């Protein structure tokens, strides 16, 4: 069984890796440049030395009968000039010492001289050091060797190498410091992003009210730079998360409120059912035991109890049906599409509302031509009925409720307007939210579960439309906008 090999990545920071990479790359360039410059300068100095040797050779007063020392004494020669000759006077050698005097040089080692094709050689003499020499000879066996010391070339080369080395080392130190400052400054926004992300990661967000106040500073969110765009994107993400957490908290609070409201709504009919059931059972037991209660009285009590039980059961069924409808609308179910005459639907809804609220004034304003939309007739009728019931329940007697249907461009618009006291501004923004309750708004006369408007919104959303409310004291308008069909059906 093969064991997978895990690659160990260096645990260097990005800053350290960048500095190391840049300094290493520049080091290679500087060292290569220094070596090339030294080699080039060394070649130039060597060529210059060869030229000096040739010039010195030209200045030597060569004579077939003179020794090397005599030749140097007769001609102007600069210090260090070396002459080795073989002529009629024999083999001799001499050089100009530091005081400018011609000095005889022992001939030992001269036989080891080796010249290349051009008559050049570099040779180290025991007493005077290394020399660059040139030979001029002829077939008769007479030759003249002239040379100059290479110490100056070595000194210049050493100075060049030392200078280049010091400059390279100093330049690398300065470069490392400058690069470190530049990279540190350039990575500051990234460190700010990392620090912000670390603080956000340490924030407990499992439950309860959570508020993410951490953000990347504005100076580190420049959208003209890559790191700045990362910081800006992180801030945008945190804004979305913060908004989502706030919405989650609101939903949790509404859910708790809804559970409390639903429990209250269900507790009353359940208590009634239990009470009337016990009352009926008590009467039946008394009758079976031969109690004093007359048979007619027991029957009447049982019938009344059963009627109450039925009423409370219907109340609970309506609440459960509303909850089930919302759940199915969330899943995209419950809608059966067809051609819906919105004008006729509004007329029928207003007629039903007028019968349910005779103490209100009901008006309708619809066009002569039908306004046709593609939708679910029953559900759209439920939207209109909910809006009209909302206006009836939450406004005092004598309020005028006006229903309007019109075609605006490619949209069908249904409006329900009333001149009642208006919606409390504190709950206008949450009026269509699920589980929302506005018990203190609009002179309400009865309680509710807070599902009517949320059901209306879910139905309208399912039809691809919108529902809005605009309210002020004395004027409240609910507006439903639906996509209209291009033309009326045949």
Residue, then its C-alpha position, 0 to 999 in steps of 0.5 A: x500500500x502506497x502512502x501518499x507523500x505530502x509536500x511540505x510547503x515553506x512556511x515563509x510569509x509572502x513578504x519574505x518570499x517576495x524579498x528573497x526572490x527579488x534580491x536573489x534575482x538582482x544578485x545574480x544580475x549584479x554578480x554576473x555584470x560585475x564578473x563580466x565587467x571585471x573580465x572586460x576591464x582585465x582584457x583591456x588592461x592586458x592589451x594595454x600592457x602588451x602595447x607597453x611591452x611593444x613600445x619598450x621593445x622599440x625603445x631598446x637600442x639593440x646591438x649585436x655586440x652589447x649585453x642586455x645591461x648595456x642596451x638598457x643603459x643606452x636607451x630610455x627605459x621606464x622602471x621595470x623594463x626587462x631585457x633578455x638577449x642572445x647575440x655575439x656577446x652571449x646570453x645576458x639579461x637585465x632590468x630597470x630597478x625602482x631607482x631607474x638603474x640597469x641591474x643584471x638578472x641571473x639567467x636561471x629559468x630562462x630556458x623554461x620560457x615558452x612562447x605562443x605563436x605570436x611571440x608572447x609569454x607570461x613568466x614568473x622570475x624568481x627575483x622580480x616576479x611575474x612579467x609579460x614578455x615578447x620575443x623578437x628573433x631571426x634565423x641566425x639565433x640572435x633574439x631580443x626579449x623585452x618584458x614589463x611587470x604584470x603587477x600593475x594589471x594585477x593591482x588594477x584587477x584586484x581593485x576592480x574586483x574589490x570595488x565591484x564586490x563592495x558595491x554589489x554587497x552594499x547595493x544588495x543591502x540597500x535593495x533588500x531594505x528598499x524592496x522590504x519597505x515597498x513590499x511591506x507597504x504594498x501588502x499592507x492592504x492584504x494584511x488588513x484584509x487578513x486581520x479583518x477576516x480573522x476577527x470576523x471568523x472569531x465572531x460567534x454567529x450560531x444564534x441570537x442577534x449577530x452584528x458584523x461591524x468589522x470592515x476593511x478600512x476604506x484606504x485599503x479598498x482601492x478598486x484600482x488595485x488587485x488587493x484593494x479589490x479583494x478588500x472591497x469584495x470582502x466588505x461587500x460580502x460582509x455587508x451581505x452576510x450582515x444583512x442576511x444575519x439581520x434578516x435571519x434574526x428578524x425571521x426568528x423573532x417573527x417565527x417566535x411571535x407567530x408561534x406565540x400567536x398561532x398557539x394563542x389562536x389555536x388554544x381558544x378553539x381547542x379550549x372551546x372544543x374540550x369544554x363543549x365536549x366535556x359538557x356533552x359527555x357530562x349530559x350523556x353520562x347524566x342521562x345514562x345514569x338516570x339523572x335529573x336532567x330532562x332528555x330534551x335539555x340534554x339533547x339541546x345542550x349536546x346539539x349546541x356543543x356540537x355546533x360550537x365544536x364545529x365552528x371552532x374546528x372550522x376556525x382551526x382548519x382555516x388557520x391550518x389551510x392558510x399555513x399549508x397554502x403558504x408552504x405550497x406557494x413557496x414550493x411553486x405549487x397551488x397555481x393553475x393558470x388560465x385566462x382571467x378577466x381581472x375586471x369581472x374578478x374585481x366586480x365580483x370581489x367588491x359585490x362580496x365585500x359589500x355584502x360583508x360590510x354594509x356599513x362601508x361605502x364601496x366604489x368600483x372603477x373598471x374599463x369597459x373592455x375586459x382586462x385579461x391576465x394569465x393566472x389562477x382565477x381562484x387565487x387572484x380572487x383570494x388576493x382581491x378578497x384579502x385586500x378588500x377584507x383588510x380595508x373593511x376590518x381595519x377601517x371604521x364604519x363609513x369609510x369609502x373603499x374604491x377598487x380600480x382596474x386599468x391596463x398600463x402598458x403591458x401590465x394589468x393594475x388592480x388598486x384598492x384605496x380607502x380613506x381610513x386612518x392609514x397604516x402605522x409608518x412603523x410597520x409599513x415596510x413589514x406589512x407583507x412579511x410573513x408572520x407580521x402583525x400590526x395590532x395597533x394599526x388602522x383602528x383594527x376591530x378584530x385580531x388576525x394571524x398576520x397571514x392575509x397580506x403575506x398570502x396575497x404577496x405570495x400569490x402575486x409573486x407566483x404570478x410574476x407580479x408585484x404588490x405595494x402599499x402607499x399609506x398616509x392618514x386619510x389615504x391608503x392604497x394597495x397596488x397589485x401589478x400583473x403581466x397582462x396578456x397581449x390581447x383579449x381571448x376570442 
